[in-house]
Amino acid sequence: MVGATEETWQQREERRRQVAREARLTAREPAGWGPRLVLAAATLAWLAALAWLAATLPERVPTHWSGGGTPDGWSSRASALGFVLLVPVLLIFPMLWLSRLAMIWPAGINAPHKEWWLDRPRRLVRFERLLREDLMVIVGLTVLLVVGIELVMGYAAHQPGGTVPGWWFLALTGGYVVALTLVTVRMMTGSRYRPDDDDPELA
């Protein structure tokens, strides 16, 4: 039996919706310079590599390699350029909008100390900013992975038989996985999302 002062799940969900409504009317907190720098540098590197490929790729381009670095898949110049252009535009950069879901669908948040963050509009605004910054870093790292693919593709296109050193792919994917793991561990177990009752704006 629910006690007289205990909140029902319906009341809790309605309170969360109200918090989200108020948070959406509050000005967003600007992202820090670090995440913005990572995203900007990755975007510039992607655009530079894309311009280089557009200027140098031949009509037949290796786009897939075996474990030893021997190409086992080829594409046209237009298809190769379309891949490295559209994947970031359609799949990677839109990830930045996911932080806004915290304001629209607060029940969908799965983060450390979720109840604390959903208890006040200002806390939810702060949470959205922290999540946006982390997404900037994740998107930046993923774009850099695409840059690595662009560089390998451009190099291989001018090599006899399109062969590249096999360890390049291990270094590329391994570096990405390690960096992404560090970001994720920091998000889930670090102090970044811990409650801060000493901050008067969030109390």
Secondary structure in CASP SS format (residue, H / E / C, confidence):
PFRMAT SS
TARGET T0000
AUTHOR 0000-0000-0000
METHOD secondary structure of the structure
MODEL  1
M C 1.00
V C 1.00
G C 1.00
A C 1.00
T C 1.00
E C 1.00
E C 1.00
T C 1.00
W H 1.00
Q H 1.00
Q H 1.00
R H 1.00
E H 1.00
E H 1.00
R H 1.00
R H 1.00
R H 1.00
Q H 1.00
V H 1.00
A H 1.00
R H 1.00
E H 1.00
A H 1.00
R H 1.00
L C 1.00
T C 1.00
A C 1.00
R C 1.00
E C 1.00
P C 1.00
A C 1.00
G C 1.00
W H 1.00
G H 1.00
P H 1.00
R H 1.00
L H 1.00
V H 1.00
L H 1.00
A H 1.00
A H 1.00
A H 1.00
T H 1.00
L H 1.00
A H 1.00
W H 1.00
L H 1.00
A H 1.00
A H 1.00
L H 1.00
A H 1.00
W H 1.00
L H 1.00
A H 1.00
A H 1.00
T H 1.00
L C 1.00
P C 1.00
E C 1.00
R E 1.00
V E 1.00
P E 1.00
T E 1.00
H E 1.00
W E 1.00
S C 1.00
G C 1.00
G C 1.00
G C 1.00
T C 1.00
P E 1.00
D E 1.00
G E 1.00
W E 1.00
S E 1.00
S E 1.00
R H 1.00
A H 1.00
S H 1.00
A H 1.00
L H 1.00
G H 1.00
F H 1.00
V H 1.00
L H 1.00
L H 1.00
V H 1.00
P H 1.00
V H 1.00
L H 1.00
L H 1.00
I H 1.00
F H 1.00
P H 1.00
M H 1.00
L H 1.00
W H 1.00
L H 1.00
S H 1.00
R H 1.00
L H 1.00
A H 1.00
M H 1.00
I H 1.00
W C 1.00
P H 1.00
A H 1.00
G H 1.00
I C 1.00
N C 1.00
A C 1.00
P C 1.00
H C 1.00
K H 1.00
E H 1.00
W H 1.00
W H 1.00
L C 1.00
D C 1.00
R C 1.00
P H 1.00
R H 1.00
R H 1.00
L H 1.00
V H 1.00
R H 1.00
F H 1.00
E H 1.00
R H 1.00
L H 1.00
L H 1.00
R H 1.00
E H 1.00
D H 1.00
L H 1.00
M H 1.00
V H 1.00
I H 1.00
V H 1.00
G H 1.00
L H 1.00
T H 1.00
V H 1.00
L H 1.00
L H 1.00
V H 1.00
V H 1.00
G H 1.00
I H 1.00
E H 1.00
L H 1.00
V H 1.00
M H 1.00
G H 1.00
Y H 1.00
A H 1.00
A C 1.00
H C 1.00
Q C 1.00
P H 1.00
G H 1.00
G H 1.00
T C 1.00
V C 1.00
P C 1.00
G C 1.00
W H 1.00
W H 1.00
F H 1.00
L H 1.00
A H 1.00
L H 1.00
T H 1.00
G H 1.00
G H 1.00
Y H 1.00
V H 1.00
V H 1.00
A H 1.00
L H 1.00
T H 1.00
L H 1.00
V H 1.00
T H 1.00
V H 1.00
R H 1.00
M H 1.00
M H 1.00
T H 1.00
G C 1.00
S C 1.00
R C 1.00
Y C 1.00
R C 1.00
P C 1.00
D C 1.00
D C 1.00
D C 1.00
D C 1.00
P C 1.00
E C 1.00
L C 1.00
A C 1.00
END
